[in-house]
């Protein structure tokens, strides 16, 4: 994909939504939750926040929404083998360790494998 296409897509994602569209979205979300949540300015005036109108249990799910964007940091790819969609660890602990050791070997750091085989 051309850089200009990606650049325009990123710019579109970073452009703030029209206030009316944002308000309509927040109204739809709070109405779907039966008025248990409110979207309003934060007390420190740093922006909007989601606030409850009632008490919830400590382990109770209050609101869940799919992430807009997610990415695994490149520095972490050698450390963790995860699903690129939900970032859940893939495989057993043994596979995770092997993934880490093989990634080090590919980067010229085979000393970890040498230590294991002594």
C-alpha positions in Angstrom: 0.0 0.0 0.0 1.4 3.4 -1.0 2.6 5.8 1.8 0.2 8.4 0.5 -2.8 6.1 1.0 -1.7 5.1 4.5 -0.9 8.7 5.4 -4.4 9.8 4.4 -6.0 6.9 6.3 -4.0 7.8 9.4 -4.9 11.4 9.1 -8.6 10.5 8.8 -8.4 8.5 12.0 -6.7 11.3 13.9 -9.1 14.0 12.8 -11.5 14.7 15.6 -15.1 13.8 15.0 -17.7 16.6 14.5 -19.1 17.6 17.9 -22.6 16.7 16.9 -21.5 13.2 15.7 -19.6 12.6 19.0 -22.6 13.7 21.1 -24.9 11.4 19.1 -22.6 8.5 19.7 -22.3 9.2 23.4 -26.1 9.5 23.7 -26.5 6.2 21.9 -24.0 4.4 24.2 -25.4 5.8 27.4 -29.0 5.1 26.3 -28.1 1.5 25.5 -26.8 1.1 29.0 -30.0 2.3 30.6 -28.6 5.6 31.7 -26.1 4.0 34.1 -23.3 6.0 32.5 -22.8 9.6 31.7 -20.4 11.3 29.4 -19.4 14.7 30.7 -16.5 17.1 31.2 -14.0 15.8 33.8 -13.7 17.8 37.0 -10.1 18.8 36.1 -11.5 20.2 32.8 -9.0 18.1 30.7 -11.7 16.7 28.5 -14.7 14.3 28.6 -14.9 11.2 30.7 -17.3 8.4 31.4 -18.9 8.4 34.8 -21.4 6.1 36.5 -24.7 7.1 38.0 -24.8 4.2 40.4 -22.5 1.9 42.4 -21.2 -1.3 40.7 -19.5 -4.3 42.2 -15.7 -4.4 41.9 -15.8 -7.3 39.4 -18.8 -6.1 37.4 -18.3 -5.2 33.7 -19.7 -1.7 33.2 -18.8 -1.0 29.6 -17.1 -2.9 26.8 -16.2 -1.6 23.4 -14.0 -3.0 20.6 -10.7 -1.1 20.3 -10.4 1.3 17.4 -6.7 0.6 16.8 -4.2 -1.8 18.3 -0.6 -2.8 17.6 2.1 -4.8 19.2 5.3 -2.8 19.7 8.2 -3.9 17.5 10.5 -4.2 20.5 8.0 -6.7 22.1 7.6 -9.0 19.1 10.7 -11.0 20.2 9.3 -11.3 23.7 5.8 -12.4 23.1 4.0 -14.4 20.4 0.5 -13.0 20.3 -2.6 -12.9 18.1 -2.3 -9.8 15.9 -6.0 -9.1 16.4 -6.7 -9.4 20.1 -3.1 -9.7 21.5 -3.8 -12.9 23.4 -0.8 -15.1 24.0 -0.5 -17.9 21.5 0.6 -21.4 22.4 2.1 -22.9 25.5 4.8 -21.4 27.8 7.3 -23.7 26.1 6.4 -22.3 22.7 6.7 -18.7 24.1 10.2 -19.5 25.5 11.3 -21.2 22.2 10.0 -18.2 20.2 12.0 -15.8 22.4 15.2 -17.9 22.2 14.9 -18.4 18.4 14.4 -14.7 17.9 17.6 -14.0 19.9 19.5 -16.5 17.8 18.3 -14.9 14.6 19.6 -11.5 15.9 23.0 -13.0 16.5 22.5 -13.5 20.2 22.9 -17.3 20.3 24.6 -17.2 23.7 21.2 -18.1 25.4 21.0 -21.3 23.5 24.6 -22.1 24.2 24.0 -21.7 28.0 21.0 -24.1 27.8 23.0 -26.9 26.0 25.9 -26.9 28.4 
